[in-house]
Amino acid sequence: MIVVFLIIAIFGAYSQASGTRIVVQTEHYNSITPSMQVVTDKRATGKYIEIPLRLPHGVKESGPADTGHAEYKINVPKAGLYQFWARCRWYDYAGNSFFILVDAIQVTSKTPFITDETYKKWHWVAGPALQLSAGFHTIRIQNHRDGAKMDQWLFTTAKKNRWQPTRSEKETPQYMVK
């Protein structure tokens, strides 16, 4: 009886952690607008997008210098609550964020963005949990602070407190729309 319970508990935890996962390499965008650019770096998964560091770099947080962005089209297989994660490298406290827009092109005071306080290394940053319908969506990663870099991003139905990426993830081209 105990063995059966353990198997069920382990399987349940695994299925919670697996769920639906949509993984995108940032250089596989549908469109890109300056100052967003693609850069090659072997410490990333090969290439990544970035908002170049502007010099002199600000010593305090300020608004974006432009609307540079990359857009991605995805096909969400089933409706649900999707947690956004991004594998990022931040320059410093004034170069550590991107706006995340879903099916929108205008940044407003309610536009979510990702940020944290881990600098100078590639790491996963939790973003917003978003209710997505099944079907096609346009994801826009947009300039929020200069010096910010992003290697991959993903949506998962696994809850943030149940699963967190720890290394680069395998891209899922079946969900990408060309």
Backbone as CSV, one residue per row, in Angstrom:
resi,resn,N_x,N_y,N_z,CA_x,CA_y,CA_z,C_x,C_y,C_z
1,MET,0.822,-1.192,0.000,0.000,0.000,0.000,0.869,1.262,0.000
2,ILE,1.912,1.259,0.824,2.808,2.416,0.898,3.527,2.608,-0.433
3,VAL,3.956,1.512,-1.063,4.650,1.599,-2.346,3.730,2.211,-3.405
4,VAL,2.483,1.791,-3.446,1.518,2.340,-4.399,1.338,3.834,-4.164
5,PHE,1.214,4.233,-2.908,1.066,5.648,-2.574,2.280,6.447,-3.040
6,LEU,3.488,5.924,-2.799,4.704,6.622,-3.223,4.760,6.759,-4.739
7,ILE,4.399,5.712,-5.458,4.406,5.782,-6.923,3.419,6.840,-7.406
8,ILE,2.244,6.870,-6.837,1.243,7.876,-7.211,1.742,9.275,-6.877
9,ALA,2.350,9.449,-5.705,2.861,10.765,-5.298,3.976,11.226,-6.224
10,ILE,4.890,10.326,-6.568,6.001,10.689,-7.458,5.474,11.023,-8.849
11,PHE,4.572,10.192,-9.379,4.003,10.454,-10.698,3.249,11.779,-10.710
12,GLY,2.498,12.051,-9.664,1.751,13.312,-9.572,2.677,14.509,-9.555
13,ALA,3.766,14.422,-8.793,4.737,15.521,-8.748,5.397,15.698,-10.106
14,TYR,5.717,14.574,-10.784,6.337,14.665,-12.099,5.393,15.307,-13.109
15,SER,4.133,14.896,-13.102,3.194,15.459,-14.073,2.947,16.931,-13.804
16,GLN,2.954,17.349,-12.532,2.833,18.772,-12.209,4.027,19.532,-12.774
17,ALA,5.232,18.926,-12.667,6.443,19.606,-13.122,6.557,19.588,-14.638
18,SER,6.023,18.563,-15.285,6.172,18.498,-16.732,5.154,19.403,-17.415
19,GLY,3.879,19.126,-17.336,2.855,19.982,-17.932,3.170,20.329,-19.377
20,THR,2.540,21.376,-19.876,2.838,21.897,-21.206,3.989,22.885,-21.073
21,ARG,4.974,22.760,-21.933,6.125,23.651,-21.896,6.424,24.131,-23.306
22,ILE,6.443,25.446,-23.494,6.763,26.074,-24.778,8.087,26.799,-24.582
23,VAL,9.140,26.336,-25.263,10.488,26.886,-25.075,10.961,27.510,-26.384
24,VAL,11.466,28.748,-26.301,11.905,29.487,-27.488,13.320,30.023,-27.278
25,GLN,14.202,29.751,-28.251,15.515,30.396,-28.302,15.278,31.817,-28.802
26,THR,15.820,32.811,-28.135,15.480,34.196,-28.472,15.917,34.621,-29.872
27,GLU,16.933,33.986,-30.436,17.352,34.376,-31.791,16.391,33.870,-32.859
28,HIS,15.393,33.086,-32.486,14.408,32.564,-33.443,13.138,33.413,-33.447
29,TYR,13.313,34.698,-33.541,12.206,35.658,-33.548,11.526,35.690,-34.918
30,ASN,10.315,36.252,-34.954,9.628,36.513,-36.223,9.993,37.887,-36.757
31,SER,10.248,38.835,-35.840,10.707,40.166,-36.247,11.511,40.766,-35.100
32,ILE,12.399,41.694,-35.466,13.223,42.367,-34.460,13.368,43.830,-34.864
33,THR,13.330,44.721,-33.876,13.416,46.160,-34.101,14.534,46.729,-33.235
34,PRO,15.451,47.540,-33.814,16.518,48.142,-33.017,15.954,48.997,-31.886
35,SER,16.605,49.076,-30.803,17.966,48.689,-30.528,18.148,47.246,-30.094
36,MET,17.069,46.454,-30.093,17.225,45.030,-29.805,18.114,44.439,-30.885
37,GLN,19.046,43.580,-30.481,19.948,42.959,-31.442,20.296,41.546,-30.992
38,VAL,20.819,40.750,-31.941,21.256,39.385,-31.653,22.770,39.384,-31.510
39,VAL,23.263,38.671,-30.499,24.692,38.587,-30.208,25.050,37.111,-30.020
40,THR,26.273,36.734,-30.405,26.757,35.367,-30.210,27.611,35.307,-28.954
41,ASP,27.378,34.274,-28.144,28.157,34.080,-26.915,28.061,32.614,-26.519
42,LYS,29.204,31.938,-26.426,29.188,30.512,-26.090,28.721,30.255,-24.660
43,ARG,28.723,31.272,-23.795,28.216,31.082,-22.428,26.695,31.008,-22.409
44,ALA,26.073,31.549,-23.444,24.627,31.376,-23.618,24.458,30.064,-24.395
45,THR,23.308,29.844,-24.993,23.132,28.628,-25.800,23.551,28.877,-27.245
46,GLY,24.431,29.811,-27.446,24.942,30.150,-28.777,24.701,31.603,-29.110
47,LYS,23.425,31.998,-29.169,23.066,33.385,-29.458,22.008,33.837,-28.466
48,TYR,21.885,35.148,-28.328,20.872,35.723,-27.444,20.484,37.093,-27.970
49,ILE,19.418,37.660,-27.412,19.039,39.035,-27.746,19.466,39.943,-26.605
50,GLU,19.704,41.204,-26.952,20.075,42.168,-25.918,19.669,43.571,-26.332
51,ILE,19.539,44.402,-25.323,19.473,45.845,-25.507,20.874,46.326,-25.155
52,PRO,21.636,46.838,-26.128,23.025,47.202,-25.857,23.148,48.204,-24.713
53,LEU,24.226,48.057,-23.985,24.532,48.969,-22.893,24.850,50.341,-23.476
54,ARG,24.170,51.345,-23.006,24.416,52.714,-23.468,25.417,53.373,-22.530
55,LEU,26.378,54.053,-23.129,27.380,54.748,-22.323,27.204,56.244,-22.488
56,PRO,27.269,57.034,-21.465,27.477,56.543,-20.100,26.224,55.847,-19.589
57,HIS,26.435,54.736,-18.909,25.332,53.950,-18.352,24.775,54.679,-17.137
58,GLY,23.465,54.684,-17.023,22.816,55.364,-15.906,23.224,54.800,-14.559
59,VAL,23.232,55.654,-13.563,23.511,55.212,-12.196,22.226,55.108,-11.392
60,LYS,21.105,55.416,-12.052,19.805,55.244,-11.408,18.859,54.659,-12.443
61,GLU,17.774,54.088,-11.965,16.803,53.503,-12.876,16.048,54.603,-13.603
62,SER,15.837,54.387,-14.900,15.073,55.338,-15.701,14.298,54.557,-16.749
63,GLY,13.454,55.232,-17.488,12.658,54.575,-18.520,13.501,54.132,-19.691
64,PRO,12.928,53.325,-20.588,13.677,52.841,-21.744,14.028,53.975,-22.701
65,ALA,15.181,53.823,-23.365,15.641,54.829,-24.320,14.932,54.693,-25.662
66,ASP,14.364,53.521,-25.949,13.663,53.294,-27.210,12.691,52.130,-27.038
67,THR,12.052,51.743,-28.127,11.084,50.639,-28.072,11.630,49.390,-28.759
68,GLY,12.950,49.218,-28.750,13.549,48.031,-29.350,12.897,46.770,-28.804
69,HIS,12.623,45.817,-29.715,11.933,44.606,-29.271,12.131,43.467,-30.267
70,ALA,11.808,42.266,-29.809,11.742,41.078,-30.664,10.360,40.471,-30.478
71,GLU,9.760,40.027,-31.592,8.432,39.417,-31.530,8.495,37.957,-31.955
72,TYR,7.675,37.161,-31.287,7.602,35.717,-31.505,6.143,35.332,-31.653
73,LYS,5.870,34.439,-32.583,4.508,33.925,-32.745,4.510,32.465,-32.298
74,ILE,3.590,32.147,-31.400,3.497,30.781,-30.890,2.064,30.270,-31.023
75,ASN,1.934,28.958,-30.996,0.628,28.309,-31.013,0.478,27.554,-29.693
76,VAL,-0.341,28.071,-28.809,-0.562,27.465,-27.494,-1.506,26.276,-27.687
77,PRO,-1.089,25.061,-27.265,-1.889,23.869,-27.551,-3.184,23.757,-26.756
78,LYS,-3.196,24.313,-25.543,-4.429,24.256,-24.753,-4.493,25.456,-23.824
79,ALA,-5.701,25.913,-23.578,-5.905,27.066,-22.699,-5.449,26.719,-21.287
80,GLY,-4.954,27.730,-20.578,-4.547,27.497,-19.201,-3.759,28.659,-18.643
81,LEU,-3.352,28.509,-17.395,-2.504,29.486,-16.720,-1.058,29.097,-17.002
82,TYR,-0.322,29.978,-17.664,1.056,29.710,-18.060,2.010,30.634,-17.307
83,GLN,3.014,30.044,-16.685,4.066,30.790,-15.996,5.145,31.137,-17.017
84,PHE,5.544,32.411,-17.068,6.611,32.861,-17.965,7.942,32.796,-17.217
85,TRP,8.966,32.256,-17.862,10.337,32.244,-17.353,11.255,32.742,-18.464
86,ALA,12.338,33.406,-18.107,13.330,33.834,-19.095,14.730,33.592,-18.543
87,ARG,15.607,33.092,-19.404,17.011,32.884,-19.030,17.752,34.161,-19.416
88,CYS,18.172,34.919,-18.398,18.699,36.272,-18.606,20.079,36.454,-17.991
89,ARG,20.702,37.528,-18.406,21.961,37.991,-17.813,21.823,39.502,-17.686
90,TRP,21.877,39.980,-16.458,21.703,41.412,-16.191,23.058,42.082,-16.001
91,TYR,23.137,43.321,-16.442,24.364,44.097,-16.272,24.503,44.577,-14.829
92,ASP,23.478,45.252,-14.334,23.459,45.755,-12.960,22.027,46.142,-12.612
93,TYR,21.829,46.835,-11.499,20.477,47.189,-11.044,19.767,48.151,-11.993
94,ALA,20.505,48.837,-12.853,19.882,49.744,-13.822,19.867,49.123,-15.224
95,GLY,20.209,47.850,-15.325,20.211,47.136,-16.602,19.711,45.719,-16.408
96,ASN,18.512,45.591,-15.823,18.059,44.257,-15.409,16.570,44.000,-15.642
97,SER,16.052,44.342,-16.826,14.629,44.049,-17.030,14.211,44.159,-18.495
98,PHE,13.142,43.425,-18.813,12.467,43.471,-20.107,10.968,43.548,-19.864
99,PHE,10.258,44.275,-20.729,8.799,44.206,-20.748,8.395,42.900,-21.436
100,ILE,7.287,42.308,-20.990,6.718,41.113,-21.609,5.303,41.458,-22.053
101,LEU,5.082,41.514,-23.366,3.758,41.838,-23.903,3.200,40.620,-24.630
102,VAL,1.948,40.311,-24.378,1.268,39.208,-25.053,0.100,39.794,-25.835
103,ASP,0.145,39.618,-27.156,-0.902,40.121,-28.051,-1.125,41.624,-27.885
104,ALA,-0.058,42.354,-27.618,-0.139,43.810,-27.444,1.132,44.436,-27.995
105,ILE,1.035,45.711,-28.376,2.226,46.402,-28.879,2.524,47.667,-28.095
106,GLN,1.624,48.077,-27.246,1.788,49.325,-26.508,2.078,49.043,-25.034
107,VAL,3.184,49.583,-24.544,3.505,49.477,-23.122,2.621,50.453,-22.362
108,THR,2.007,49.971,-21.289,1.192,50.818,-20.416,1.694,50.658,-18.986
109,SER,1.067,51.345,-18.072,1.458,51.223,-16.663,1.162,49.830,-16.113
110,LYS,0.353,49.040,-16.821,0.013,47.684,-16.365,0.807,46.596,-17.089
111,THR,1.703,46.975,-17.988,2.488,45.988,-18.728,3.451,45.282,-17.780
112,PRO,3.411,43.943,-17.748,4.346,43.234,-16.864,5.769,43.294,-17.401
113,PHE,6.707,43.201,-16.485,8.107,43.098,-16.881,8.795,42.109,-15.955
114,ILE,9.942,41.607,-16.398,10.705,40.682,-15.572,11.946,41.386,-15.069
115,THR,12.326,41.063,-13.857,13.517,41.631,-13.244,13.876,40.811,-12.017
116,ASP,15.099,40.888,-11.588,15.530,40.391,-10.289,16.875,41.038,-9.988
117,GLU,17.542,40.591,-8.942,18.784,41.242,-8.519,19.983,40.304,-8.578
118,THR,20.013,39.418,-9.570,21.176,38.562,-9.804,21.881,39.111,-11.037
119,TYR,23.152,39.493,-10.882,23.866,40.183,-11.955,25.059,39.378,-12.461
120,LYS,25.425,39.650,-13.724,26.650,39.152,-14.359,26.718,37.634,-14.516
121,LYS,25.559,36.939,-14.529,25.565,35.506,-14.818,24.223,35.103,-15.419
122,TRP,24.242,34.061,-16.252,23.014,33.548,-16.848,22.215,32.832,-15.777
123,HIS,20.936,33.147,-15.694,20.055,32.543,-14.694,18.609,32.693,-15.146
124,TRP,17.722,31.898,-14.563,16.300,31.957,-14.899,15.589,32.950,-14.001
125,VAL,14.740,33.771,-14.621,13.972,34.799,-13.917,12.486,34.496,-14.119
126,ALA,11.754,34.434,-13.025,10.307,34.203,-13.111,9.616,35.481,-13.553
127,GLY,8.691,35.327,-14.464,7.882,36.449,-14.924,6.449,36.273,-14.474
128,PRO,5.534,36.904,-15.176,4.126,36.818,-14.780,3.513,35.459,-15.129
129,ALA,2.486,35.094,-14.398,1.639,33.957,-14.761,0.470,34.549,-15.546
130,LEU,0.249,34.042,-16.753,-0.744,34.624,-17.656,-1.754,33.581,-18.108
131,GLN,-3.005,33.968,-18.146,-4.059,33.101,-18.668,-4.024,33.210,-20.189
132,LEU,-3.697,32.110,-20.870,-3.619,32.097,-22.330,-4.692,31.178,-22.895
133,SER,-5.333,31.625,-23.956,-6.295,30.779,-24.665,-5.523,29.863,-25.606
134,ALA,-6.146,28.775,-26.011,-5.543,27.913,-27.024,-5.501,28.696,-28.332
135,GLY,-4.450,28.479,-29.120,-4.347,29.147,-30.410,-3.122,30.034,-30.512
136,PHE,-3.159,30.943,-31.471,-2.003,31.764,-31.812,-1.896,33.002,-30.926
137,HIS,-0.648,33.295,-30.518,-0.357,34.480,-29.714,0.953,35.091,-30.194
138,THR,1.061,36.410,-30.066,2.302,37.123,-30.359,2.905,37.574,-29.038
139,ILE,4.157,37.181,-28.822,4.885,37.539,-27.606,5.923,38.578,-28.001
140,ARG,5.931,39.691,-27.304,6.902,40.749,-27.578,7.783,40.923,-26.345
141,ILE,9.097,40.791,-26.551,10.089,41.072,-25.512,10.622,42.456,-25.857
142,GLN,10.409,43.423,-24.969,10.706,44.820,-25.304,11.647,45.462,-24.292
143,ASN,12.406,46.418,-24.797,13.346,47.182,-23.990,12.677,47.777,-22.756
144,HIS,13.275,47.533,-21.615,12.890,48.190,-20.363,14.113,48.875,-19.767
145,ARG,15.277,48.220,-19.835,16.542,48.785,-19.342,17.682,48.356,-20.270
146,ASP,18.603,49.259,-20.560,19.745,48.905,-21.404,20.699,47.979,-20.644
147,GLY,21.409,47.146,-21.400,22.346,46.194,-20.809,21.722,44.850,-20.467
148,ALA,20.424,44.680,-20.728,19.724,43.429,-20.414,19.884,42.431,-21.566
149,LYS,20.089,41.153,-21.227,20.282,40.088,-22.216,19.329,38.936,-21.914
150,MET,18.829,38.281,-22.977,17.944,37.128,-22.807,18.334,36.040,-23.805
151,ASP,18.509,34.829,-23.312,18.938,33.676,-24.096,17.759,32.807,-24.534
152,GLN,16.841,32.524,-23.634,15.665,31.696,-23.900,14.503,32.245,-23.097
153,TRP,13.308,31.919,-23.525,12.137,32.162,-22.685,11.206,30.978,-22.841
154,LEU,10.349,30.803,-21.848,9.413,29.688,-21.916,8.127,30.011,-21.181
155,PHE,7.078,29.312,-21.580,5.807,29.272,-20.865,5.622,27.840,-20.397
156,THR,5.156,27.661,-19.179,4.862,26.332,-18.666,3.579,26.369,-17.846
157,THR,2.857,25.264,-17.886,1.665,25.164,-17.046,2.030,24.706,-15.637
158,ALA,3.299,24.332,-15.425,3.750,23.981,-14.075,3.813,25.255,-13.234
159,LYS,3.297,25.185,-12.041,3.302,26.359,-11.166,4.719,26.682,-10.712
160,LYS,4.966,27.970,-10.493,6.288,28.462,-10.107,6.816,27.761,-8.857
161,ASN,5.938,27.436,-7.921,6.396,26.789,-6.692,6.537,25.272,-6.851
162,ARG,6.208,24.731,-8.033,6.323,23.288,-8.285,7.497,22.949,-9.197
163,TRP,7.920,23.908,-10.021,8.999,23.646,-10.973,9.693,24.950,-11.329
164,GLN,11.009,24.886,-11.420,11.797,26.038,-11.841,12.917,25.536,-12.734
165,PRO,13.109,26.146,-13.907,14.220,25.711,-14.757,15.554,26.012,-14.078
166,THR,16.530,25.150,-14.320,17.845,25.341,-13.701,18.971,25.408,-14.722
167,ARG,18.699,25.005,-15.955,19.709,25.061,-17.025,18.982,25.380,-18.327
168,SER,19.723,25.490,-19.415,19.051,25.774,-20.684,18.099,24.627,-21.014
169,GLU,17.012,24.970,-21.673,15.959,24.009,-22.001,15.978,23.706,-23.496
170,LYS,15.486,22.542,-23.870,15.399,22.152,-25.281,14.239,22.908,-25.931
171,GLU,14.543,23.557,-27.047,13.523,24.325,-27.762,12.400,23.411,-28.264
172,THR,11.190,23.960,-28.315,10.009,23.208,-28.762,9.464,23.842,-30.047
173,PRO,10.071,23.524,-31.200,9.668,24.164,-32.460,8.229,23.863,-32.873
174,GLN,7.637,22.803,-32.351,6.260,22.472,-32.726,5.265,23.543,-32.286
175,TYR,5.649,24.410,-31.349,4.754,25.475,-30.886,5.061,26.829,-31.526
176,MET,6.117,26.903,-32.341,6.513,28.164,-32.956,5.851,28.310,-34.320
177,VAL,5.425,29.526,-34.644,4.759,29.814,-35.911,5.699,30.669,-36.750
178,LYS,5.933,30.261,-37.964,6.821,31.023,-38.866,6.029,32.011,-39.684
